[in-house]
């Protein structure tokens, strides 16, 4: 069995995978605002998974990870917690190998698998993150330092970071809705496409991908705005295979890859 923990801004998902990649169990809990409470909740909710024979554990972090030997410090992009030790909690529970990686990077591992050429995966959620991969393998040199959401662009007379213009959270605020997946209407979709396209030329120029996958909540409504995205020669825009589960499936694949190294 393989265990994947996907730490999100609003919820944390724990998924148990069989050796062949089928989800056997999953559990979701609200991610607390307090760091200590989060670690306690994580430990408590993992108790039910200790009875399984876990070969490896993958942890998806929405931010940066810093690994020194078996110790991992995390800096979550959606929490003002600073750097904190994540491995202490997990090492007390599991004796198997534990692998830590950015959540968007893990999503790119899964979503790029089986796609020819270089793939850039972008997730439009609380912010805009992304990873660069080729057929299910992270391209470490390209992925290191890849933070597309923080580049600045001009939109409606204002200069802001791309994620403050096009992330799902920014769209929810702009259109006064609770969920970006509820966006509808031709004019709104044209506006969404314009916001998304702002950062794409820079990504294409720097990374020269063959495919760009647009994920996160906006991946679920891809077909509604994709028709309004400008055509770019030799670059294909795609919907994620699993808009809401790319990270956990990528975590499973990543854990298996690291096992073989």
C-alpha positions as CSV (number, residue, x, y, z in Angstrom):
1,X,0.0,0.0,0.0
2,X,1.0,3.6,-0.6
3,X,-0.3,6.6,1.4
4,X,-0.6,10.1,0.0
5,X,-1.3,13.3,2.1
6,X,-2.4,16.3,0.2
7,X,-2.2,19.4,2.4
8,X,-4.6,22.1,1.0
9,X,-5.6,25.6,1.9
10,X,-9.1,24.6,2.9
11,X,-8.9,20.8,3.3
12,X,-6.3,18.0,3.8
13,X,-6.9,14.8,1.9
14,X,-5.4,11.4,2.9
15,X,-5.6,8.7,0.3
16,X,-4.6,5.0,0.5
17,X,-3.5,3.4,-2.8
18,X,-3.1,-0.2,-3.7
19,X,0.2,-1.3,-5.3
20,X,-1.6,-1.1,-8.7
21,X,-2.7,2.5,-8.1
22,X,-6.3,2.1,-7.0
23,X,-7.6,4.3,-4.2
24,X,-8.7,2.0,-1.4
25,X,-9.5,4.6,1.2
26,X,-9.7,8.3,1.5
27,X,-10.4,10.7,4.3
28,X,-10.7,14.5,4.2
29,X,-10.6,17.0,7.0
30,X,-10.6,20.8,7.2
31,X,-7.1,22.3,7.4
32,X,-7.0,24.3,10.6
33,X,-5.7,27.9,10.6
34,X,-3.4,27.1,13.6
35,X,-0.2,25.2,12.9
36,X,-0.2,23.2,16.1
37,X,-3.8,22.3,15.7
38,X,-3.1,21.2,12.1
39,X,-0.3,18.9,13.2
40,X,-2.5,17.4,15.9
41,X,-5.4,16.9,13.5
42,X,-3.1,15.3,11.0
43,X,-1.7,12.9,13.5
44,X,-5.1,12.0,14.8
45,X,-6.6,11.4,11.4
46,X,-3.6,9.2,10.4
47,X,-4.3,6.8,13.2
48,X,-6.8,4.8,11.2
49,X,-4.2,4.2,8.5
50,X,-1.5,2.7,10.8
51,X,-3.0,-0.8,10.5
52,X,-2.0,-1.0,6.8
53,X,1.3,-2.2,5.4
54,X,2.5,1.2,4.0
55,X,5.5,0.8,1.6
56,X,6.0,4.5,1.1
57,X,4.3,7.8,1.9
58,X,4.1,10.9,-0.3
59,X,3.3,14.3,1.2
60,X,2.1,17.1,-1.1
61,X,2.9,20.6,0.3
62,X,1.3,23.8,-1.1
63,X,4.5,25.7,-0.9
64,X,8.2,25.0,-0.4
65,X,9.9,22.0,1.2
66,X,13.4,21.9,2.6
67,X,14.8,18.4,3.2
68,X,17.9,17.6,5.3
69,X,18.4,13.9,5.6
70,X,15.1,12.5,6.9
71,X,13.9,15.8,8.3
72,X,11.5,18.0,6.3
73,X,10.7,21.7,6.9
74,X,7.7,23.1,5.1
75,X,6.6,26.7,4.3
76,X,3.0,26.7,3.2
77,X,2.0,29.3,0.7
78,X,-1.5,29.5,2.0
79,X,-0.6,29.9,5.7
80,X,1.4,32.5,7.6
81,X,3.2,29.8,9.6
82,X,6.8,30.4,8.4
83,X,9.0,27.3,8.2
84,X,7.9,24.5,10.4
85,X,8.9,20.9,11.0
86,X,6.5,18.5,9.3
87,X,8.6,15.3,9.5
88,X,8.6,15.0,13.3
89,X,4.9,14.2,13.3
90,X,5.1,11.7,10.5
91,X,8.3,10.0,11.6
92,X,6.6,9.1,14.9
93,X,3.9,7.3,13.0
94,X,5.6,5.7,10.0
95,X,8.8,3.7,9.6
96,X,8.5,3.6,5.8
97,X,10.2,6.0,3.4
98,X,8.5,9.4,3.3
99,X,8.8,11.7,0.3
100,X,7.9,15.4,0.3
101,X,7.2,17.5,-2.8
102,X,5.3,20.6,-3.9
103,X,1.7,19.8,-4.7
104,X,1.7,21.3,-8.2
105,X,4.8,19.4,-9.0
106,X,3.1,16.1,-8.0
107,X,0.1,17.1,-10.1
108,X,2.4,17.6,-13.1
109,X,3.8,14.1,-12.6
110,X,0.4,12.5,-13.0
111,X,-1.1,14.8,-15.7
112,X,2.0,14.6,-17.9
113,X,2.1,10.9,-18.0
114,X,1.5,9.5,-21.5
115,X,1.7,12.9,-23.1
116,X,4.5,13.4,-25.6
117,X,7.0,16.2,-25.2
118,X,7.4,18.7,-22.4
119,X,4.3,19.5,-20.3
120,X,3.7,22.5,-18.1
121,X,1.0,22.0,-15.5
122,X,-0.7,25.1,-14.0
123,X,-3.1,25.0,-11.1
124,X,-5.4,27.9,-10.7
125,X,-6.8,27.8,-7.1
126,X,-6.0,29.9,-4.1
127,X,-2.9,31.1,-6.1
128,X,-1.3,29.9,-9.3
129,X,1.3,27.2,-9.0
130,X,2.8,24.8,-11.5
131,X,5.3,22.1,-12.4
132,X,7.2,21.1,-15.5
133,X,7.4,17.4,-16.4
134,X,7.9,15.0,-19.3
135,X,5.9,11.8,-19.5
136,X,5.4,11.5,-15.7
137,X,8.8,12.6,-14.6
138,X,9.6,16.0,-13.0
139,X,12.1,18.1,-14.9
140,X,13.9,19.3,-11.9
141,X,16.0,22.0,-13.5
142,X,12.8,23.6,-15.0
143,X,10.6,23.1,-11.9
144,X,13.1,24.5,-9.4
145,X,12.0,28.1,-8.8
146,X,9.0,27.8,-11.0
147,X,6.5,30.3,-9.4
148,X,4.4,31.6,-12.3
149,X,1.7,33.2,-10.1
150,X,4.1,35.8,-8.7
151,X,4.9,37.5,-12.0
152,X,3.3,40.8,-12.5
153,X,1.0,41.9,-15.3
154,X,-1.2,44.8,-16.2
155,X,-5.0,44.2,-16.3
156,X,-7.8,46.7,-16.2
157,X,-5.4,49.5,-15.6
158,X,-3.7,47.9,-12.6
159,X,-0.5,46.0,-12.2
160,X,-0.8,42.9,-10.0
161,X,0.7,39.5,-9.6
162,X,-0.9,37.0,-12.1
163,X,-2.5,35.0,-9.3
164,X,-4.3,38.1,-8.0
165,X,-5.8,38.4,-11.5
166,X,-6.5,34.9,-12.6
167,X,-6.4,32.5,-9.7
168,X,-9.7,30.9,-8.8
169,X,-9.8,32.9,-5.5
170,X,-9.3,36.1,-7.5
171,X,-12.1,35.3,-9.9
172,X,-14.4,34.5,-7.0
173,X,-13.7,37.9,-5.6
174,X,-14.0,39.7,-8.9
175,X,-17.4,38.1,-9.8
176,X,-18.8,37.9,-6.3
177,X,-19.3,34.1,-6.3
178,X,-18.4,31.4,-3.8
179,X,-16.9,29.0,-6.2
180,X,-15.0,29.7,-9.5
181,X,-16.5,26.5,-10.9
182,X,-19.9,28.3,-10.9
183,X,-18.7,30.9,-13.5
184,X,-20.9,30.9,-16.6
185,X,-21.7,33.1,-19.6
186,X,-19.9,34.1,-22.8
187,X,-18.6,37.5,-21.7
188,X,-17.4,36.1,-18.4
189,X,-15.6,33.2,-20.1
190,X,-13.9,35.6,-22.5
191,X,-12.7,37.6,-19.5
192,X,-11.5,34.4,-17.7
193,X,-9.6,33.4,-20.9
194,X,-8.0,36.9,-21.1
195,X,-6.9,36.7,-17.5
196,X,-5.4,33.2,-17.9
197,X,-3.6,34.1,-21.1
198,X,-1.7,37.0,-19.5
199,X,1.0,34.7,-18.1
200,X,1.1,32.1,-20.8
201,X,3.4,33.8,-23.4
202,X,6.2,34.2,-20.8
203,X,5.9,30.5,-19.8
204,X,6.0,29.4,-23.4
205,X,9.0,31.6,-24.2
206,X,11.0,30.3,-21.2
207,X,10.1,26.6,-21.0
208,X,9.0,25.8,-24.6
209,X,6.3,23.3,-23.6
210,X,4.4,21.2,-26.1
211,X,1.4,21.0,-23.8
212,X,0.0,23.3,-21.1
213,X,-2.5,21.7,-18.8
214,X,-4.8,24.2,-16.9
215,X,-5.8,22.6,-13.6
216,X,-7.3,23.4,-10.2
217,X,-10.9,24.6,-10.0
218,X,-10.5,26.2,-13.5
219,X,-9.7,22.8,-14.9
220,X,-13.2,21.7,-14.1
221,X,-14.7,24.4,-16.4
222,X,-11.9,24.2,-19.0
223,X,-14.2,23.6,-21.9
224,X,-16.2,26.8,-21.2
225,X,-13.3,29.2,-21.6
226,X,-10.7,27.2,-23.7
227,X,-12.4,28.2,-26.9
228,X,-11.5,31.9,-26.2
229,X,-7.8,31.2,-25.6
230,X,-5.6,32.5,-28.5
231,X,-4.1,29.7,-30.6
232,X,-0.4,29.3,-30.2
233,X,1.6,27.3,-32.8
234,X,2.9,24.0,-31.6
235,X,1.4,24.4,-28.1
236,X,-1.7,22.5,-27.0
237,X,-4.0,23.5,-24.1
238,X,-5.5,20.6,-22.3
239,X,-8.0,19.9,-19.5
240,X,-6.6,17.8,-16.6
241,X,-7.4,14.1,-16.5
242,X,-8.5,14.4,-12.9
243,X,-9.1,18.1,-12.1
244,X,-9.6,17.5,-8.4
245,X,-7.3,14.5,-7.8
246,X,-4.2,15.2,-9.9
247,X,-2.1,15.7,-6.7
248,X,-2.9,12.4,-5.0
249,X,-2.4,10.3,-8.1
250,X,0.8,12.2,-8.8
251,X,1.9,11.5,-5.2
252,X,1.3,7.8,-5.7
253,X,3.4,7.8,-8.9
254,X,6.1,9.9,-7.4
255,X,6.4,7.5,-4.4
256,X,6.8,4.5,-6.7
257,X,9.4,6.4,-8.7
258,X,11.5,7.3,-5.6
259,X,11.3,3.7,-4.5
260,X,13.0,2.6,-7.6
261,X,15.9,5.1,-7.4
